[in-house]
Amino acid sequence: MSTIDNTNNANLFSGMQSKTGNTAAVSDQDLGSWYEAMAEAWGGALDDQAGRITELSDAVAGGQDNPSTMTLLTAESMRMQFLANNASTSTNSVGQALESLARKQ
């Protein structure tokens, strides 16, 4: 049976977090598991996307309700839906795989 190296996973997910805009440093002590790190990376990506949507919504509410801003808001909202669906699917799939693996041990 192979073991999971949390150091490599910390580096992987800290890279994901920096790509999504979350610049918080990640150490082995901060990570309960690589699964937790994956969930935090998805959360950072979703937070960043929610920020974009909020900015565009504020612009529309502030009177910039022109077609280009509305189109950007629609596109960013669709991107949020895509990210949320993928975050849910990936965390559920990995969670179910871990649960299945735990039963076999």
C-alpha positions as CSV (number, residue, x, y, z in Angstrom):
1,M,0.0,0.0,0.0
2,S,1.4,3.4,-0.9
3,T,1.3,6.5,1.3
4,I,0.4,10.0,0.4
5,D,3.2,12.6,0.8
6,N,1.5,15.7,2.3
7,T,4.6,17.8,1.4
8,N,4.1,17.3,-2.3
9,N,0.3,17.9,-2.0
10,A,0.9,21.1,0.0
11,N,3.1,22.4,-2.8
12,L,0.5,21.3,-5.5
13,F,-2.4,23.0,-3.7
14,S,-0.5,26.1,-2.7
15,G,0.2,26.5,-6.4
16,M,-3.5,26.1,-7.2
17,Q,-4.3,28.7,-4.6
18,S,-1.8,31.2,-5.9
19,K,-3.2,30.8,-9.4
20,T,-6.7,31.5,-8.1
21,G,-5.5,34.7,-6.3
22,N,-5.3,33.3,-2.8
23,T,-1.8,34.2,-1.7
24,A,-1.9,32.8,1.8
25,A,1.1,30.6,2.6
26,V,0.4,26.9,3.0
27,S,2.5,24.7,5.3
28,D,2.1,21.0,6.3
29,Q,0.8,22.2,9.7
30,D,-2.0,24.2,8.0
31,L,-3.2,21.2,6.0
32,G,-5.3,18.5,7.7
33,S,-5.1,16.4,4.5
34,W,-4.7,16.8,0.8
35,Y,-8.5,16.5,0.6
36,E,-8.9,19.6,2.8
37,A,-6.3,21.4,0.7
38,M,-8.2,20.6,-2.5
39,A,-11.4,21.9,-0.9
40,E,-9.7,25.1,0.2
41,A,-8.3,25.6,-3.3
42,W,-11.7,25.2,-4.8
43,G,-13.1,27.6,-2.1
44,G,-10.4,30.2,-3.1
45,A,-11.4,29.9,-6.7
46,L,-15.0,30.3,-5.9
47,D,-14.4,33.3,-3.6
48,D,-12.4,35.0,-6.4
49,Q,-15.1,34.4,-8.9
50,A,-17.8,35.7,-6.5
51,G,-15.7,38.9,-6.1
52,R,-15.7,39.4,-9.9
53,I,-19.5,38.9,-10.0
54,T,-20.0,41.4,-7.1
55,E,-17.9,44.0,-8.8
56,L,-19.9,43.7,-12.1
57,S,-23.2,43.7,-10.1
58,D,-22.1,46.9,-8.3
59,A,-21.3,48.5,-11.7
60,V,-24.7,47.6,-13.1
61,A,-26.4,48.9,-9.9
62,G,-24.3,52.1,-10.2
63,G,-25.8,52.9,-13.6
64,Q,-23.4,51.0,-16.0
65,D,-26.2,48.9,-17.3
66,N,-24.9,48.9,-20.8
67,P,-24.9,45.7,-23.0
68,S,-21.2,45.0,-22.6
69,T,-21.3,45.1,-18.8
70,M,-24.4,43.0,-18.7
71,T,-22.8,40.5,-21.1
72,L,-19.7,40.3,-18.8
73,L,-21.9,39.8,-15.8
74,T,-23.7,37.0,-17.5
75,A,-20.4,35.4,-18.6
76,E,-18.9,35.6,-15.1
77,S,-22.1,34.2,-13.6
78,M,-21.9,31.2,-16.0
79,R,-18.3,30.7,-15.1
80,M,-19.3,30.7,-11.4
81,Q,-21.9,28.0,-12.1
82,F,-19.2,26.0,-14.0
83,L,-16.7,26.3,-11.1
84,A,-19.3,25.5,-8.5
85,N,-20.5,22.4,-10.3
86,N,-16.9,21.2,-10.8
87,A,-16.0,21.9,-7.2
88,S,-19.0,19.9,-6.0
89,T,-18.4,17.0,-8.3
90,S,-14.7,16.7,-7.6
91,T,-15.0,16.9,-3.8
92,N,-17.9,14.5,-3.8
93,S,-16.1,12.0,-6.1
94,V,-12.9,12.1,-4.1
95,G,-14.8,11.9,-0.8
96,Q,-16.6,8.8,-2.0
97,A,-13.4,7.3,-3.2
98,L,-11.7,7.9,0.1
99,E,-14.8,6.4,1.9
100,S,-14.6,3.3,-0.3
101,L,-10.9,3.0,0.3
102,A,-11.4,3.3,4.1
103,R,-13.9,0.5,4.0
104,K,-11.4,-1.8,2.3
105,Q,-8.8,-1.3,4.9
